[in-house]
Amino acid sequence: MRGQPDTSESAEPGSVRLDLWLWSARFFKTRSLAKRGIEGGKIEVNGARANKPGKAVRVGDLLIAPRGSERWEIEILALAEIRGKASEAEALYRETHHSQSKRAERDAARAAAPFFSAPDARPDKRDRRLIKQLLDQLP
């Protein structure tokens, strides 16, 4: 049936397919993106790279998964085969303290490094010509 995930490969009781869980926990927008992420080697389960989307995950497993531009270390707290609200998805996992501290360090470093610093003075005639040449080269 269209729209229903295929759970026939989840043979072990008390487990869920990895791609299904990542989709339902909202780490990926679609199950096919979760499948590509797993096959691309972006997901680790209990310290080993997961190569197959049908890998069974259980409560208590430790995952390293991408979320945006960062990699989260999480512990699975609950299993789900369907995608629910974001608040329900957050209840499926807990981020480790190590991962939280690493993200806080990166955020602090990112905030400390200025993205843009204002010039000391206004551009002079030569600078304006260089800026114009640069803008003329853009499509």
Secondary structure, DSSP 8 states (H G I E B T S, - for coil): -TTS---TT--STT-EEHHHHHHHTTSSSSHHHHHHHHHTT--EETTEE---TT-EE-TT-EEEEEETTEEEEEEE----SS---HHHHHTTEEE-HHHHHHHHHHHHHHHHS-S----SS---HHHHHHHHHHHHH--
